[in-house]
Amino acid sequence: IASKLTAAFAKATGIEIEFAVQLLKDHEWNIDLALKATYDAKEHVESIVTTKQDSKGEYFKILSWNTDTADSDEVEINDLIEQQTETMIEILLREKPDIIFLQQVGTIALTLIITSLSSLYDDESIQIGINKLSNFH
């Protein structure tokens, strides 16, 4: 039944089967909710396309990266973090994104990144947010 429902949903909405399955699962197989989500997404995409056409070729580049460079008490791990961060910096310098979102950045990596990218970004544009998550048991 699920495969027939998915195929019919995909055909009716003009989306890929894999996306249809995910949408239906996300909405607990409620067709009305999945349809609403599909059309809301299509309207959003149309809005983006319209904005893109109106912008006359002006784009900005966003880069998001889960760095996984949390500080460690072990020297070997910190050396690996430093090497990983240097590679990341090379990519950031090459790509020159307008906006960079970094997650799980330790102090060693953060210091290297800010120091290395200071030539591309002014101090006012650098914003550091720290989110602490609680452990739930």
Residue pairs with C-beta under 8 A, 6 or more apart in sequence:
2 24
2 29
5 24
5 29
5 31
6 17
6 20
6 21
6 24
7 17
7 20
9 20
9 23
9 24
9 31
9 34
9 35
10 16
10 17
10 19
10 20
13 20
13 35
13 38
15 23
15 38
20 34
23 34
23 37
23 38
24 31
24 34
26 34
26 37
27 33
27 34
27 37
60 98
60 99
61 95
61 96
61 97
61 98
61 99
62 97
62 98
62 99
62 100
62 101
63 92
63 95
63 97
63 99
63 100
63 101
64 100
64 101
64 102
64 103
65 88
65 100
65 101
65 102
65 103
66 103
66 104
67 84
67 85
67 88
67 102
67 103
67 104
67 105
67 109
68 104
69 81
69 84
69 85
69 104
69 105
69 106
69 108
69 109
70 104
70 106
71 78
71 81
71 106
71 107
71 108
72 78
72 81
72 106
78 108
81 106
81 108
81 109
82 108
82 109
82 112
84 109
85 108
85 109
85 112
85 113
86 112
88 109
88 113
89 112
89 113
89 116
89 117
92 100
92 113
92 116
92 117
93 116
93 117
93 120
96 120
102 113
105 113
110 128
114 126
